[in-house]
Amino acid sequence: MSYKASIVIEKDEHGYYAYCPELEGCQTQGDSLEGVITNMEEAIELYLETLDFIVN
C-alpha cells in the first residue's frame, strides 16, 4: 500500500529535524538532509505499522 504524507524539515546548529504534521508525534532528526529524509521515511513506516497493529 502507498501513502503520501507531508514532512516539515528544519535545519539548526545540530543538524536537521523533521516531522509529519498529519501523524501526531511522528518526528526524527539527522546530521544531513539525506539522513533526515531516510529517517523520516522509516519513522512514517513504523508509525503506520503501529497504527495497523493497534487497529487489528
PQR file of N, CA, C, O and H, with PARSE charges and radii, in Angstrom:
ATOM      1  N   MET A   1       0.843  -1.166   0.000 -0.4000 1.5000
ATOM      2  CA  MET A   1       0.000   0.000   0.000 -0.0000 2.0000
ATOM      3  C   MET A   1       0.895   1.239   0.000  0.5500 1.7000
ATOM      4  O   MET A   1       1.987   1.226   0.569 -0.5500 1.4000
ATOM      5  N   SER A   2       0.434   2.283  -0.628 -0.4000 1.5000
ATOM      6  CA  SER A   2       1.223   3.506  -0.763 -0.0000 2.0000
ATOM      7  C   SER A   2       0.493   4.671  -0.093  0.5500 1.7000
ATOM      8  O   SER A   2      -0.728   4.795  -0.189 -0.5500 1.4000
ATOM      9  H   SER A   2      -0.453   2.293  -1.090  0.4000 1.0000
ATOM     10  N   TYR A   3       1.257   5.511   0.578 -0.4000 1.5000
ATOM     11  CA  TYR A   3       0.714   6.689   1.249 -0.0000 2.0000
ATOM     12  C   TYR A   3       1.518   7.914   0.842  0.5500 1.7000
ATOM     13  O   TYR A   3       2.692   7.812   0.486 -0.5500 1.4000
ATOM     14  H   TYR A   3       2.249   5.410   0.656  0.4000 1.0000
ATOM     15  N   LYS A   4       0.874   9.068   0.900 -0.4000 1.5000
ATOM     16  CA  LYS A   4       1.563  10.341   0.735 -0.0000 2.0000
ATOM     17  C   LYS A   4       1.391  11.111   2.027  0.5500 1.7000
ATOM     18  O   LYS A   4       0.293  11.196   2.576 -0.5500 1.4000
ATOM     19  H   LYS A   4      -0.080   9.151   1.189  0.4000 1.0000
ATOM     20  N   ALA A   5       2.486  11.670   2.504 -0.4000 1.5000
ATOM     21  CA  ALA A   5       2.443  12.443   3.739 -0.0000 2.0000
ATOM     22  C   ALA A   5       3.359  13.658   3.584  0.5500 1.7000
ATOM     23  O   ALA A   5       4.402  13.587   2.933 -0.5500 1.4000
ATOM     24  H   ALA A   5       3.379  11.601   2.058  0.4000 1.0000
ATOM     25  N   SER A   6       2.959  14.749   4.181 -0.4000 1.5000
ATOM     26  CA  SER A   6       3.792  15.952   4.197 -0.0000 2.0000
ATOM     27  C   SER A   6       4.830  15.818   5.289  0.5500 1.7000
ATOM     28  O   SER A   6       4.557  15.268   6.356 -0.5500 1.4000
ATOM     29  H   SER A   6       2.112  14.807   4.710  0.4000 1.0000
ATOM     30  N   ILE A   7       6.026  16.324   5.020 -0.4000 1.5000
ATOM     31  CA  ILE A   7       7.014  16.410   6.084 -0.0000 2.0000
ATOM     32  C   ILE A   7       7.576  17.820   6.110  0.5500 1.7000
ATOM     33  O   ILE A   7       7.719  18.475   5.078 -0.5500 1.4000
ATOM     34  H   ILE A   7       6.248  16.771   4.153  0.4000 1.0000
ATOM     35  N   VAL A   8       7.887  18.264   7.303 -0.4000 1.5000
ATOM     36  CA  VAL A   8       8.492  19.576   7.509 -0.0000 2.0000
ATOM     37  C   VAL A   8       9.913  19.314   7.993  0.5500 1.7000
ATOM     38  O   VAL A   8      10.127  18.564   8.946 -0.5500 1.4000
ATOM     39  H   VAL A   8       7.771  17.732   8.141  0.4000 1.0000
ATOM     40  N   ILE A   9      10.883  19.940   7.325 -0.4000 1.5000
ATOM     41  CA  ILE A   9      12.287  19.769   7.695 -0.0000 2.0000
ATOM     42  C   ILE A   9      12.845  21.125   8.088  0.5500 1.7000
ATOM     43  O   ILE A   9      12.696  22.109   7.363 -0.5500 1.4000
ATOM     44  H   ILE A   9      10.709  20.549   6.551  0.4000 1.0000
ATOM     45  N   GLU A  10      13.487  21.161   9.241 -0.4000 1.5000
ATOM     46  CA  GLU A  10      14.114  22.388   9.739 -0.0000 2.0000
ATOM     47  C   GLU A  10      15.589  22.117   9.997  0.5500 1.7000
ATOM     48  O   GLU A  10      15.961  21.025  10.426 -0.5500 1.4000
ATOM     49  H   GLU A  10      13.608  20.362   9.829  0.4000 1.0000
ATOM     50  N   LYS A  11      16.427  23.116   9.733 -0.4000 1.5000
ATOM     51  CA  LYS A  11      17.859  22.993   9.978 -0.0000 2.0000
ATOM     52  C   LYS A  11      18.246  23.903  11.137  0.5500 1.7000
ATOM     53  O   LYS A  11      17.796  25.045  11.226 -0.5500 1.4000
ATOM     54  H   LYS A  11      16.125  24.003   9.385  0.4000 1.0000
ATOM     55  N   ASP A  12      19.091  23.375  12.027 -0.4000 1.5000
ATOM     56  CA  ASP A  12      19.628  24.198  13.106 -0.0000 2.0000
ATOM     57  C   ASP A  12      21.108  23.879  13.276  0.5500 1.7000
ATOM     58  O   ASP A  12      21.696  23.191  12.441 -0.5500 1.4000
ATOM     59  H   ASP A  12      19.456  22.447  11.955  0.4000 1.0000
ATOM     60  N   GLU A  13      21.704  24.368  14.338 -0.4000 1.5000
ATOM     61  CA  GLU A  13      23.149  24.185  14.539 -0.0000 2.0000
ATOM     62  C   GLU A  13      23.540  22.737  14.806  0.5500 1.7000
ATOM     63  O   GLU A  13      24.721  22.399  14.730 -0.5500 1.4000
ATOM     64  H   GLU A  13      21.227  24.926  15.017  0.4000 1.0000
ATOM     65  N   HIS A  14      22.578  21.876  15.117 -0.4000 1.5000
ATOM     66  CA  HIS A  14      22.863  20.475  15.429 -0.0000 2.0000
ATOM     67  C   HIS A  14      22.597  19.537  14.260  0.5500 1.7000
ATOM     68  O   HIS A  14      22.945  18.358  14.340 -0.5500 1.4000
ATOM     69  H   HIS A  14      21.618  22.151  15.180  0.4000 1.0000
ATOM     70  N   GLY A  15      22.000  20.013  13.190 -0.4000 1.5000
ATOM     71  CA  GLY A  15      21.668  19.176  12.040 -0.0000 2.0000
ATOM     72  C   GLY A  15      20.262  19.477  11.561  0.5500 1.7000
ATOM     73  O   GLY A  15      19.867  20.638  11.455 -0.5500 1.4000
ATOM     74  H   GLY A  15      21.718  20.971  13.125  0.4000 1.0000
ATOM     75  N   TYR A  16      19.515  18.436  11.275 -0.4000 1.5000
ATOM     76  CA  TYR A  16      18.174  18.585  10.720 -0.0000 2.0000
ATOM     77  C   TYR A  16      17.144  17.909  11.620  0.5500 1.7000
ATOM     78  O   TYR A  16      17.426  16.893  12.256 -0.5500 1.4000
ATOM     79  H   TYR A  16      19.836  17.493  11.362  0.4000 1.0000
ATOM     80  N   TYR A  17      15.966  18.481  11.662 -0.4000 1.5000
ATOM     81  CA  TYR A  17      14.835  17.966  12.422 -0.0000 2.0000
ATOM     82  C   TYR A  17      13.658  17.883  11.458  0.5500 1.7000
ATOM     83  O   TYR A  17      13.437  18.805  10.673 -0.5500 1.4000
ATOM     84  H   TYR A  17      15.737  19.306  11.145  0.4000 1.0000
ATOM     85  N   ALA A  18      12.899  16.787  11.507 -0.4000 1.5000
ATOM     86  CA  ALA A  18      11.752  16.636  10.617 -0.0000 2.0000
ATOM     87  C   ALA A  18      10.562  16.073  11.381  0.5500 1.7000
ATOM     88  O   ALA A  18      10.719  15.317  12.340 -0.5500 1.4000
ATOM     89  H   ALA A  18      13.079  16.038  12.145  0.4000 1.0000
ATOM     90  N   TYR A  19       9.367  16.457  10.934 -0.4000 1.5000
ATOM     91  CA  TYR A  19       8.152  15.895  11.497 -0.0000 2.0000
ATOM     92  C   TYR A  19       7.066  15.848  10.432  0.5500 1.7000
ATOM     93  O   TYR A  19       7.133  16.541   9.417 -0.5500 1.4000
ATOM     94  H   TYR A  19       9.240  17.070  10.155  0.4000 1.0000
ATOM     95  N   CYS A  20       6.068  15.018  10.688 -0.4000 1.5000
ATOM     96  CA  CYS A  20       4.936  14.853   9.781 -0.0000 2.0000
ATOM     97  C   CYS A  20       3.692  15.412  10.465  0.5500 1.7000
ATOM     98  O   CYS A  20       3.208  14.818  11.428 -0.5500 1.4000
ATOM     99  H   CYS A  20       6.012  14.455  11.512  0.4000 1.0000
ATOM    100  N   PRO A  21       3.163  16.543   9.990 -0.5600 1.5000
ATOM    101  CA  PRO A  21       2.015  17.167  10.647  0.2800 2.0000
ATOM    102  C   PRO A  21       0.778  16.271  10.712  0.5500 1.7000
ATOM    103  O   PRO A  21      -0.017  16.385  11.645 -0.5500 1.4000
ATOM    104  N   GLU A  22       0.606  15.384   9.733 -0.4000 1.5000
ATOM    105  CA  GLU A  22      -0.574  14.513   9.711 -0.0000 2.0000
ATOM    106  C   GLU A  22      -0.504  13.376  10.732  0.5500 1.7000
ATOM    107  O   GLU A  22      -1.530  12.798  11.092 -0.5500 1.4000
ATOM    108  H   GLU A  22       1.252  15.292   8.975  0.4000 1.0000
ATOM    109  N   LEU A  23       0.705  13.058  11.198 -0.4000 1.5000
ATOM    110  CA  LEU A  23       0.891  11.936  12.112 -0.0000 2.0000
ATOM    111  C   LEU A  23       1.466  12.461  13.432  0.5500 1.7000
ATOM    112  O   LEU A  23       2.679  12.617  13.576 -0.5500 1.4000
ATOM    113  H   LEU A  23       1.538  13.528  10.905  0.4000 1.0000
ATOM    114  N   GLU A  24       0.588  12.726  14.376 -0.4000 1.5000
ATOM    115  CA  GLU A  24       0.984  13.335  15.644 -0.0000 2.0000
ATOM    116  C   GLU A  24       2.093  12.546  16.334  0.5500 1.7000
ATOM    117  O   GLU A  24       1.968  11.344  16.569 -0.5500 1.4000
ATOM    118  H   GLU A  24      -0.397  12.599  14.259  0.4000 1.0000
ATOM    119  N   GLY A  25       3.171  13.243  16.651 -0.4000 1.5000
ATOM    120  CA  GLY A  25       4.288  12.622  17.347 -0.0000 2.0000
ATOM    121  C   GLY A  25       5.297  11.934  16.448  0.5500 1.7000
ATOM    122  O   GLY A  25       6.295  11.405  16.937 -0.5500 1.4000
ATOM    123  H   GLY A  25       3.272  14.219  16.460  0.4000 1.0000
ATOM    124  N   CYS A  26       5.061  11.927  15.148 -0.4000 1.5000
ATOM    125  CA  CYS A  26       5.986  11.288  14.210 -0.0000 2.0000
ATOM    126  C   CYS A  26       7.060  12.308  13.836  0.5500 1.7000
ATOM    127  O   CYS A  26       6.805  13.251  13.087 -0.5500 1.4000
ATOM    128  H   CYS A  26       4.250  12.357  14.750  0.4000 1.0000
ATOM    129  N   GLN A  27       8.257  12.104  14.369 -0.4000 1.5000
ATOM    130  CA  GLN A  27       9.343  13.053  14.175 -0.0000 2.0000
ATOM    131  C   GLN A  27      10.681  12.341  14.251  0.5500 1.7000
ATOM    132  O   GLN A  27      10.774  11.226  14.764 -0.5500 1.4000
ATOM    133  H   GLN A  27       8.463  11.338  14.978  0.4000 1.0000
ATOM    134  N   THR A  28      11.718  12.993  13.734 -0.4000 1.5000
ATOM    135  CA  THR A  28      13.063  12.423  13.759 -0.0000 2.0000
ATOM    136  C   THR A  28      14.085  13.521  13.553  0.5500 1.7000
ATOM    137  O   THR A  28      13.738  14.694  13.417 -0.5500 1.4000
ATOM    138  H   THR A  28      11.642  13.899  13.317  0.4000 1.0000
ATOM    139  N   GLN A  29      15.340  13.132  13.530 -0.4000 1.5000
ATOM    140  CA  GLN A  29      16.432  14.074  13.274 -0.0000 2.0000
ATOM    141  C   GLN A  29      17.515  13.373  12.488  0.5500 1.7000
ATOM    142  O   GLN A  29      17.506  12.149  12.354 -0.5500 1.4000
ATOM    143  H   GLN A  29      15.623  12.179  13.640  0.4000 1.0000
ATOM    144  N   GLY A  30      18.452  14.152  11.967 -0.4000 1.5000
ATOM    145  CA  GLY A  30      19.573  13.591  11.226 -0.0000 2.0000
ATOM    146  C   GLY A  30      20.674  14.614  11.063  0.5500 1.7000
ATOM    147  O   GLY A  30      20.445  15.816  11.195 -0.5500 1.4000
ATOM    148  H   GLY A  30      18.460  15.146  12.076  0.4000 1.0000
ATOM    149  N   ASP A  31      21.879  14.126  10.773 -0.4000 1.5000
ATOM    150  CA  ASP A  31      23.034  15.005  10.588 -0.0000 2.0000
ATOM    151  C   ASP A  31      23.042  15.682   9.227  0.5500 1.7000
ATOM    152  O   ASP A  31      23.615  16.761   9.073 -0.5500 1.4000
ATOM    153  H   ASP A  31      22.065  13.150  10.665  0.4000 1.0000
ATOM    154  N   SER A  32      22.405  15.052   8.233 -0.4000 1.5000
ATOM    155  CA  SER A  32      22.371  15.597   6.878 -0.0000 2.0000
ATOM    156  C   SER A  32      20.937  15.599   6.369  0.5500 1.7000
ATOM    157  O   SER A  32      20.063  14.961   6.955 -0.5500 1.4000
ATOM    158  H   SER A  32      21.940  14.176   8.359  0.4000 1.0000
ATOM    159  N   LEU A  33      20.699  16.312   5.283 -0.4000 1.5000
ATOM    160  CA  LEU A  33      19.369  16.344   4.684 -0.0000 2.0000
ATOM    161  C   LEU A  33      18.970  14.945   4.217  0.5500 1.7000
ATOM    162  O   LEU A  33      17.842  14.507   4.441 -0.5500 1.4000
ATOM    163  H   LEU A  33      21.409  16.831   4.806  0.4000 1.0000
ATOM    164  N   GLU A  34      19.896  14.253   3.573 -0.4000 1.5000
ATOM    165  CA  GLU A  34      19.615  12.893   3.113 -0.0000 2.0000
ATOM    166  C   GLU A  34      19.304  11.976   4.291  0.5500 1.7000
ATOM    167  O   GLU A  34      18.395  11.148   4.224 -0.5500 1.4000
ATOM    168  H   GLU A  34      20.813  14.609   3.391  0.4000 1.0000
ATOM    169  N   GLY A  35      20.070  12.134   5.375 -0.4000 1.5000
ATOM    170  CA  GLY A  35      19.871  11.321   6.567 -0.0000 2.0000
ATOM    171  C   GLY A  35      18.522  11.537   7.217  0.5500 1.7000
ATOM    172  O   GLY A  35      17.863  10.577   7.614 -0.5500 1.4000
ATOM    173  H   GLY A  35      20.808  12.807   5.430  0.4000 1.0000
ATOM    174  N   VAL A  36      18.101  12.792   7.331 -0.4000 1.5000
ATOM    175  CA  VAL A  36      16.811  13.074   7.973 -0.0000 2.0000
ATOM    176  C   VAL A  36      15.657  12.595   7.095  0.5500 1.7000
ATOM    177  O   VAL A  36      14.626  12.170   7.617 -0.5500 1.4000
ATOM    178  H   VAL A  36      18.636  13.572   7.008  0.4000 1.0000
ATOM    179  N   ILE A  37      15.810  12.656   5.785 -0.4000 1.5000
ATOM    180  CA  ILE A  37      14.753  12.151   4.897 -0.0000 2.0000
ATOM    181  C   ILE A  37      14.633  10.636   5.041  0.5500 1.7000
ATOM    182  O   ILE A  37      13.526  10.107   5.143 -0.5500 1.4000
ATOM    183  H   ILE A  37      16.647  13.002   5.361  0.4000 1.0000
ATOM    184  N   THR A  38      15.761   9.942   5.051 -0.4000 1.5000
ATOM    185  CA  THR A  38      15.750   8.487   5.244 -0.0000 2.0000
ATOM    186  C   THR A  38      15.134   8.127   6.592  0.5500 1.7000
ATOM    187  O   THR A  38      14.309   7.218   6.685 -0.5500 1.4000
ATOM    188  H   THR A  38      16.661  10.372   4.969  0.4000 1.0000
ATOM    189  N   ASN A  39      15.540   8.846   7.634 -0.4000 1.5000
ATOM    190  CA  ASN A  39      14.992   8.598   8.973 -0.0000 2.0000
ATOM    191  C   ASN A  39      13.490   8.861   9.021  0.5500 1.7000
ATOM    192  O   ASN A  39      12.753   8.133   9.686 -0.5500 1.4000
ATOM    193  H   ASN A  39      16.210   9.585   7.558  0.4000 1.0000
ATOM    194  N   MET A  40      13.032   9.900   8.316 -0.4000 1.5000
ATOM    195  CA  MET A  40      11.605  10.239   8.313 -0.0000 2.0000
ATOM    196  C   MET A  40      10.802   9.177   7.588  0.5500 1.7000
ATOM    197  O   MET A  40       9.707   8.826   8.026 -0.5500 1.4000
ATOM    198  H   MET A  40      13.630  10.491   7.775  0.4000 1.0000
ATOM    199  N   GLU A  41      11.325   8.659   6.489 -0.4000 1.5000
ATOM    200  CA  GLU A  41      10.642   7.585   5.774 -0.0000 2.0000
ATOM    201  C   GLU A  41      10.458   6.380   6.696  0.5500 1.7000
ATOM    202  O   GLU A  41       9.387   5.773   6.731 -0.5500 1.4000
ATOM    203  H   GLU A  41      12.214   8.944   6.133  0.4000 1.0000
ATOM    204  N   GLU A  42      11.507   6.040   7.440 -0.4000 1.5000
ATOM    205  CA  GLU A  42      11.434   4.919   8.369 -0.0000 2.0000
ATOM    206  C   GLU A  42      10.467   5.215   9.517  0.5500 1.7000
ATOM    207  O   GLU A  42       9.705   4.340   9.928 -0.5500 1.4000
ATOM    208  H   GLU A  42      12.377   6.532   7.412  0.4000 1.0000
ATOM    209  N   ALA A  43      10.499   6.436  10.030 -0.4000 1.5000
ATOM    210  CA  ALA A  43       9.606   6.815  11.132 -0.0000 2.0000
ATOM    211  C   ALA A  43       8.140   6.721  10.701  0.5500 1.7000
ATOM    212  O   ALA A  43       7.299   6.238  11.459 -0.5500 1.4000
ATOM    213  H   ALA A  43      11.118   7.146   9.696  0.4000 1.0000
ATOM    214  N   ILE A  44       7.838   7.180   9.496 -0.4000 1.5000
ATOM    215  CA  ILE A  44       6.460   7.106   8.989 -0.0000 2.0000
ATOM    216  C   ILE A  44       6.036   5.651   8.821  0.5500 1.7000
ATOM    217  O   ILE A  44       4.928   5.271   9.199 -0.5500 1.4000
ATOM    218  H   ILE A  44       8.521   7.573   8.880  0.4000 1.0000
ATOM    219  N   GLU A  45       6.923   4.843   8.251 -0.4000 1.5000
ATOM    220  CA  GLU A  45       6.611   3.425   8.064 -0.0000 2.0000
ATOM    221  C   GLU A  45       6.317   2.744   9.403  0.5500 1.7000
ATOM    222  O   GLU A  45       5.337   2.009   9.526 -0.5500 1.4000
ATOM    223  H   GLU A  45       7.823   5.152   7.943  0.4000 1.0000
ATOM    224  N   LEU A  46       7.157   2.987  10.395 -0.4000 1.5000
ATOM    225  CA  LEU A  46       6.949   2.390  11.714 -0.0000 2.0000
ATOM    226  C   LEU A  46       5.675   2.915  12.376  0.5500 1.7000
ATOM    227  O   LEU A  46       4.956   2.160  13.030 -0.5500 1.4000
ATOM    228  H   LEU A  46       7.953   3.585  10.296  0.4000 1.0000
ATOM    229  N   TYR A  47       5.402   4.189  12.208 -0.4000 1.5000
ATOM    230  CA  TYR A  47       4.189   4.793  12.771 -0.0000 2.0000
ATOM    231  C   TYR A  47       2.956   4.108  12.196  0.5500 1.7000
ATOM    232  O   TYR A  47       2.045   3.732  12.935 -0.5500 1.4000
ATOM    233  H   TYR A  47       5.986   4.802  11.677  0.4000 1.0000
ATOM    234  N   LEU A  48       2.930   3.944  10.860 -0.4000 1.5000
ATOM    235  CA  LEU A  48       1.778   3.322  10.213 -0.0000 2.0000
ATOM    236  C   LEU A  48       1.657   1.850  10.591  0.5500 1.7000
ATOM    237  O   LEU A  48       0.542   1.352  10.751 -0.5500 1.4000
ATOM    238  H   LEU A  48       3.669   4.249  10.260  0.4000 1.0000
ATOM    239  N   GLU A  49       2.773   1.143  10.738 -0.4000 1.5000
ATOM    240  CA  GLU A  49       2.736  -0.244  11.194 -0.0000 2.0000
ATOM    241  C   GLU A  49       2.142  -0.327  12.597  0.5500 1.7000
ATOM    242  O   GLU A  49       1.367  -1.235  12.897 -0.5500 1.4000
ATOM    243  H   GLU A  49       3.678   1.547  10.608  0.4000 1.0000
ATOM    244  N   THR A  50       2.505   0.616  13.444 -0.4000 1.5000
ATOM    245  CA  THR A  50       1.979   0.646  14.807 -0.0000 2.0000
ATOM    246  C   THR A  50       0.467   0.872  14.792  0.5500 1.7000
ATOM    247  O   THR A  50      -0.266   0.224  15.539 -0.5500 1.4000
ATOM    248  H   THR A  50       3.134   1.353  13.200  0.4000 1.0000
ATOM    249  N   LEU A  51       0.002   1.789  13.947 -0.4000 1.5000
ATOM    250  CA  LEU A  51      -1.440   2.038  13.840 -0.0000 2.0000
ATOM    251  C   LEU A  51      -2.163   0.786  13.370  0.5500 1.7000
ATOM    252  O   LEU A  51      -3.231   0.458  13.888 -0.5500 1.4000
ATOM    253  H   LEU A  51       0.597   2.316  13.340  0.4000 1.0000
ATOM    254  N   ASP A  52      -1.599   0.086  12.402 -0.4000 1.5000
ATOM    255  CA  ASP A  52      -2.197  -1.143  11.879 -0.0000 2.0000
ATOM    256  C   ASP A  52      -2.274  -2.196  12.988  0.5500 1.7000
ATOM    257  O   ASP A  52      -3.274  -2.903  13.106 -0.5500 1.4000
ATOM    258  H   ASP A  52      -0.731   0.352  11.981  0.4000 1.0000
ATOM    259  N   PHE A  53      -1.229  -2.297  13.791 -0.4000 1.5000
ATOM    260  CA  PHE A  53      -1.197  -3.247  14.901 -0.0000 2.0000
ATOM    261  C   PHE A  53      -2.291  -2.923  15.914  0.5500 1.7000
ATOM    262  O   PHE A  53      -2.963  -3.825  16.414 -0.5500 1.4000
ATOM    263  H   PHE A  53      -0.416  -1.723  13.695  0.4000 1.0000
ATOM    264  N   ILE A  54      -2.467  -1.650  16.216 -0.4000 1.5000
ATOM    265  CA  ILE A  54      -3.465  -1.226  17.205 -0.0000 2.0000
ATOM    266  C   ILE A  54      -4.882  -1.501  16.686  0.5500 1.7000
ATOM    267  O   ILE A  54      -5.746  -1.940  17.444 -0.5500 1.4000
ATOM    268  H   ILE A  54      -1.921  -0.917  15.810  0.4000 1.0000
ATOM    269  N   VAL A  55      -5.118  -1.244  15.400 -0.4000 1.5000
ATOM    270  CA  VAL A  55      -6.446  -1.423  14.811 -0.0000 2.0000
ATOM    271  C   VAL A  55      -6.794  -2.898  14.710  0.5500 1.7000
ATOM    272  O   VAL A  55      -7.938  -3.290  14.945 -0.5500 1.4000
ATOM    273  H   VAL A  55      -4.416  -0.888  14.783  0.4000 1.0000
ATOM    274  N   ASN A  56      -5.825  -3.702  14.367 -0.4000 1.5000
ATOM    275  CA  ASN A  56      -6.101  -5.141  14.185 -0.0000 2.0000
ATOM    276  C   ASN A  56      -5.869  -5.791  15.495  0.5500 1.7000
ATOM    277  O   ASN A  56      -6.031  -7.005  15.618 -0.5500 1.4000
ATOM    278  H   ASN A  56      -4.897  -3.384  14.177  0.4000 1.0000
TER
END
